[in-house]
């Protein structure tokens, strides 16, 4: 004899709730890892382990290299 409080078969609502909880767990884990990465970077920059200005200069150089490699497009607008 089963009661209304116990049902051995999972209801669709329970499946959706478990799926939502699984997504939330992955989002929380991702957020925690990114938070650790950001805080670790800030602490490393404060302690002088990472040269922030040198890293920014390298990023600018890499970006300008990529932009120089792109073909130039000339657009003429006429009336």
KOLNUKOL-787538 format. One record per atom (N, C-alpha, C): residue in one letter; x, y, z; residue number from 1. Coordinates in Angstrom, 3 decimals, padded with zeros to 6 digits. Layout:
! KOLNUKOL-787538
R | nuti | east | north | up | fise
R | a | X | Y | Z | NUM
...
//
This chain:
! KOLNUKOL-787538
R | nuti | east | north | up | fise
R | x | 000.844 | -001.177 | 000.000 | 1
R | x | 000.000 | 000.000 | 000.000 | 1
R | x | 000.890 | 001.241 | 000.000 | 1
R | x | 000.679 | 002.112 | -000.949 | 2
R | x | 001.463 | 003.348 | -001.033 | 2
R | x | 000.608 | 004.511 | -000.564 | 2
R | x | 001.300 | 005.485 | -000.054 | 3
R | x | 000.595 | 006.694 | 000.377 | 3
R | x | 000.875 | 007.798 | -000.624 | 3
R | x | 000.193 | 008.881 | -000.468 | 4
R | x | 000.371 | 010.019 | -001.369 | 4
R | x | 001.718 | 010.699 | -001.148 | 4
R | x | 002.310 | 010.523 | 000.028 | 5
R | x | 003.579 | 011.178 | 000.329 | 5
R | x | 004.755 | 010.473 | -000.337 | 5
R | x | 004.584 | 009.176 | -000.669 | 6
R | x | 005.685 | 008.433 | -001.280 | 6
R | x | 005.243 | 007.878 | -002.614 | 6
R | x | 006.010 | 008.230 | -003.655 | 7
R | x | 005.754 | 007.681 | -004.977 | 7
R | x | 007.096 | 007.266 | -005.544 | 7
R | x | 007.245 | 006.013 | -005.887 | 8
R | x | 008.517 | 005.484 | -006.362 | 8
R | x | 008.893 | 006.038 | -007.726 | 8
R | x | 007.920 | 006.453 | -008.498 | 9
R | x | 008.201 | 006.982 | -009.831 | 9
R | x | 008.493 | 008.474 | -009.746 | 9
R | x | 009.601 | 008.922 | -010.358 | 10
R | x | 009.867 | 010.366 | -010.343 | 10
R | x | 008.880 | 011.118 | -011.237 | 10
R | x | 008.413 | 012.176 | -010.725 | 11
R | x | 007.461 | 013.000 | -011.458 | 11
R | x | 008.255 | 013.938 | -012.364 | 11
R | x | 007.666 | 014.369 | -013.455 | 12
R | x | 008.345 | 015.277 | -014.378 | 12
R | x | 008.822 | 016.540 | -013.676 | 12
R | x | 008.061 | 017.011 | -012.720 | 13
R | x | 008.453 | 018.203 | -011.981 | 13
R | x | 009.757 | 017.964 | -011.215 | 13
R | x | 009.884 | 016.766 | -010.647 | 14
R | x | 011.117 | 016.435 | -009.923 | 14
R | x | 012.298 | 016.337 | -010.883 | 14
R | x | 012.075 | 015.776 | -012.054 | 15
R | x | 013.155 | 015.689 | -013.054 | 15
R | x | 013.625 | 017.077 | -013.470 | 15
R | x | 012.675 | 017.961 | -013.710 | 16
R | x | 013.055 | 019.330 | -014.087 | 16
R | x | 013.780 | 020.039 | -012.958 | 16
R | x | 013.334 | 019.792 | -011.730 | 17
R | x | 014.001 | 020.422 | -010.584 | 17
R | x | 015.427 | 019.900 | -010.446 | 17
R | x | 015.627 | 018.598 | -010.647 | 18
R | x | 016.982 | 018.042 | -010.578 | 18
R | x | 017.856 | 018.599 | -011.683 | 18
R | x | 017.300 | 018.754 | -012.880 | 19
R | x | 018.069 | 019.322 | -013.998 | 19
R | x | 018.437 | 020.775 | -013.704 | 19
R | x | 017.499 | 021.529 | -013.144 | 20
R | x | 017.784 | 022.922 | -012.802 | 20
R | x | 018.851 | 022.995 | -011.715 | 20
R | x | 018.777 | 022.099 | -010.740 | 21
R | x | 019.797 | 022.077 | -009.679 | 21
R | x | 021.164 | 021.728 | -010.246 | 21
R | x | 021.214 | 020.809 | -011.195 | 22
R | x | 022.494 | 020.437 | -011.804 | 22
R | x | 023.085 | 021.630 | -012.558 | 22
R | x | 022.251 | 022.357 | -013.288 | 23
R | x | 022.737 | 023.552 | -013.996 | 23
R | x | 023.237 | 024.601 | -013.014 | 23
R | x | 022.495 | 024.795 | -011.930 | 24
R | x | 022.918 | 025.770 | -010.929 | 24
R | x | 024.237 | 025.360 | -010.282 | 24
R | x | 024.422 | 024.053 | -010.046 | 25
R | x | 025.688 | 023.597 | -009.477 | 25
R | x | 026.843 | 023.889 | -010.408 | 25
R | x | 026.664 | 023.636 | -011.720 | 26
R | x | 027.738 | 023.928 | -012.693 | 26
R | x | 028.019 | 025.419 | -012.760 | 26
R | x | 026.966 | 026.233 | -012.740 | 27
R | x | 027.164 | 027.682 | -012.761 | 27
R | x | 027.893 | 028.161 | -011.509 | 27
R | x | 027.523 | 027.616 | -010.358 | 28
R | x | 028.176 | 027.997 | -009.118 | 28
R | x | 029.648 | 027.583 | -009.130 | 28
R | x | 029.926 | 026.367 | -009.599 | 29
R | x | 031.306 | 025.903 | -009.678 | 29
R | x | 032.125 | 026.777 | -010.628 | 29
R | x | 031.556 | 027.115 | -011.779 | 30
R | x | 032.242 | 027.979 | -012.741 | 30
R | x | 032.495 | 029.360 | -012.149 | 30
R | x | 031.502 | 029.894 | -011.466 | 31
R | x | 031.654 | 031.208 | -010.848 | 31
R | x | 032.744 | 031.186 | -009.777 | 31
R | x | 032.787 | 030.113 | -008.985 | 32
R | x | 033.811 | 030.006 | -007.954 | 32
R | x | 035.203 | 029.911 | -008.562 | 32
R | x | 035.355 | 029.129 | -009.636 | 33
R | x | 036.664 | 028.999 | -010.279 | 33
R | x | 037.122 | 030.325 | -010.886 | 33
R | x | 036.202 | 031.038 | -011.535 | 34
R | x | 036.562 | 032.341 | -012.090 | 34
R | x | 036.904 | 033.338 | -010.987 | 34
R | x | 036.189 | 033.257 | -009.883 | 35
R | x | 036.474 | 034.137 | -008.754 | 35
R | x | 037.873 | 033.866 | -008.209 | 35
R | x | 038.234 | 032.597 | -008.078 | 36
R | x | 039.577 | 032.237 | -007.609 | 36
R | x | 040.629 | 032.739 | -008.587 | 36
R | x | 040.354 | 032.611 | -009.880 | 37
R | x | 041.294 | 033.078 | -010.890 | 37
R | x | 041.499 | 034.590 | -010.803 | 37
R | x | 040.411 | 035.332 | -010.673 | 38
R | x | 040.501 | 036.795 | -010.605 | 38
R | x | 041.218 | 037.230 | -009.335 | 38
R | x | 040.830 | 036.663 | -008.192 | 39
R | x | 041.478 | 037.039 | -006.938 | 39
R | x | 042.946 | 036.634 | -006.939 | 39
R | x | 043.242 | 035.470 | -007.489 | 40
R | x | 044.640 | 035.057 | -007.585 | 40
R | x | 045.449 | 036.004 | -008.441 | 40
R | x | 044.866 | 036.463 | -009.539 | 41
R | x | 045.552 | 037.426 | -010.393 | 41
R | x | 045.773 | 038.757 | -009.704 | 41
R | x | 044.762 | 039.197 | -008.940 | 42
R | x | 044.926 | 040.464 | -008.227 | 42
R | x | 045.996 | 040.352 | -007.144 | 42
R | x | 046.006 | 039.253 | -006.428 | 43
R | x | 047.017 | 039.065 | -005.380 | 43
R | x | 048.408 | 038.965 | -006.001 | 43
R | x | 048.516 | 038.231 | -007.124 | 44
R | x | 049.811 | 038.113 | -007.791 | 44
R | x | 050.282 | 039.477 | -008.297 | 44
R | x | 049.358 | 040.283 | -008.810 | 45
R | x | 049.745 | 041.607 | -009.290 | 45
R | x | 050.188 | 042.499 | -008.128 | 45
R | x | 049.495 | 042.409 | -006.994 | 46
R | x | 049.871 | 043.219 | -005.841 | 46
R | x | 051.235 | 042.822 | -005.280 | 46
R | x | 051.537 | 041.547 | -005.320 | 47
R | x | 052.824 | 041.083 | -004.786 | 47
R | x | 053.964 | 041.270 | -005.782 | 47
R | x | 053.655 | 041.664 | -006.973 | 48
R | x | 054.693 | 041.902 | -007.971 | 48
R | x | 055.099 | 040.664 | -008.741 | 48
R | x | 054.333 | 039.581 | -008.597 | 49
R | x | 054.645 | 038.348 | -009.323 | 49
R | x | 054.351 | 038.526 | -010.804 | 49
R | x | 053.279 | 039.261 | -011.104 | 50
R | x | 052.864 | 039.487 | -012.480 | 50
R | x | 053.083 | 040.962 | -012.808 | 50
R | x | 053.739 | 041.224 | -013.920 | 51
R | x | 053.924 | 042.601 | -014.373 | 51
R | x | 052.717 | 042.993 | -015.214 | 51
R | x | 051.840 | 043.775 | -014.632 | 52
R | x | 050.586 | 044.119 | -015.297 | 52
R | x | 050.846 | 044.948 | -016.543 | 52
R | x | 051.737 | 045.919 | -016.458 | 53
R | x | 051.996 | 046.788 | -017.602 | 53
R | x | 052.631 | 046.003 | -018.751 | 53
R | x | 053.521 | 045.091 | -018.424 | 54
R | x | 054.127 | 044.257 | -019.464 | 54
R | x | 053.104 | 043.352 | -020.127 | 54
R | x | 052.181 | 042.815 | -019.325 | 55
R | x | 051.129 | 041.951 | -019.873 | 55
R | x | 050.208 | 042.742 | -020.790 | 55
R | x | 049.871 | 043.959 | -020.383 | 56
R | x | 049.015 | 044.805 | -021.223 | 56
R | x | 049.741 | 045.160 | -022.521 | 56
R | x | 051.020 | 045.469 | -022.432 | 57
R | x | 051.790 | 045.775 | -023.639 | 57
R | x | 051.827 | 044.576 | -024.589 | 57
R | x | 051.985 | 043.375 | -024.037 | 58
R | x | 051.986 | 042.181 | -024.880 | 58
R | x | 050.625 | 041.968 | -025.527 | 58
R | x | 049.553 | 042.228 | -024.774 | 59
R | x | 048.210 | 042.080 | -025.330 | 59
R | x | 047.976 | 043.065 | -026.472 | 59
R | x | 048.429 | 044.321 | -026.283 | 60
R | x | 048.291 | 045.318 | -027.350 | 60
R | x | 049.094 | 044.900 | -028.579 | 60
R | x | 050.294 | 044.388 | -028.372 | 61
R | x | 051.128 | 043.960 | -029.501 | 61
R | x | 050.476 | 042.804 | -030.240 | 61
R | x | 049.919 | 041.862 | -029.490 | 62
R | x | 049.250 | 040.724 | -030.136 | 62
R | x | 048.027 | 041.191 | -030.909 | 62
R | x | 047.240 | 042.090 | -030.311 | 63
R | x | 046.050 | 042.603 | -030.997 | 63
R | x | 046.402 | 043.387 | -032.244 | 63
R | x | 047.443 | 044.195 | -032.176 | 64
R | x | 047.831 | 044.973 | -033.357 | 64
R | x | 048.378 | 044.063 | -034.453 | 64
R | x | 049.031 | 042.977 | -034.065 | 65
R | x | 049.506 | 042.013 | -035.066 | 65
R | x | 048.334 | 041.372 | -035.787 | 65
R | x | 047.308 | 040.983 | -035.005 | 66
R | x | 046.117 | 040.389 | -035.629 | 66
R | x | 045.415 | 041.389 | -036.535 | 66
R | x | 045.309 | 042.636 | -036.093 | 67
R | x | 044.656 | 043.646 | -036.929 | 67
R | x | 045.448 | 043.916 | -038.200 | 67
R | x | 046.776 | 043.909 | -038.112 | 68
R | x | 047.602 | 044.130 | -039.296 | 68
R | x | 047.479 | 042.963 | -040.271 | 68
R | x | 047.197 | 041.766 | -039.744 | 69
R | x | 047.087 | 040.588 | -040.605 | 69
R | x | 045.752 | 040.541 | -041.342 | 69
R | x | 044.756 | 041.264 | -040.827 | 70
R | x | 043.445 | 041.255 | -041.481 | 70
R | x | 043.519 | 042.053 | -042.783 | 70
R | x | 042.810 | 041.599 | -043.800 | 71
R | x | 042.802 | 042.381 | -045.043 | 71
R | x | 042.040 | 043.693 | -044.834 | 71
R | x | 042.537 | 044.710 | -045.450 | 72
R | x | 041.902 | 046.023 | -045.313 | 72
R | x | 040.743 | 046.112 | -046.296 | 72
R | x | 039.666 | 046.703 | -045.845 | 73
R | x | 038.469 | 046.834 | -046.662 | 73
R | x | 038.187 | 048.313 | -046.863 | 73
R | x | 038.069 | 048.702 | -048.108 | 74
R | x | 037.778 | 050.089 | -048.415 | 74
R | x | 036.327 | 050.182 | -048.878 | 74
R | x | 035.548 | 050.988 | -048.201 | 75
R | x | 034.129 | 051.128 | -048.520 | 75
R | x | 033.883 | 052.570 | -048.943 | 75
R | x | 033.284 | 052.751 | -050.104 | 76
R | x | 032.943 | 054.088 | -050.571 | 76
R | x | 031.425 | 054.209 | -050.586 | 76
R | x | 030.924 | 055.227 | -049.916 | 77
R | x | 029.483 | 055.453 | -049.874 | 77
R | x | 029.158 | 056.594 | -050.818 | 77
R | x | 028.266 | 056.330 | -051.777 | 78
R | x | 027.834 | 057.373 | -052.709 | 78
R | x | 026.334 | 057.559 | -052.558 | 78
R | x | 025.875 | 058.723 | -052.975 | 79
R | x | 024.438 | 058.977 | -052.892 | 79
R | x | 023.724 | 058.491 | -054.107 | 79
//
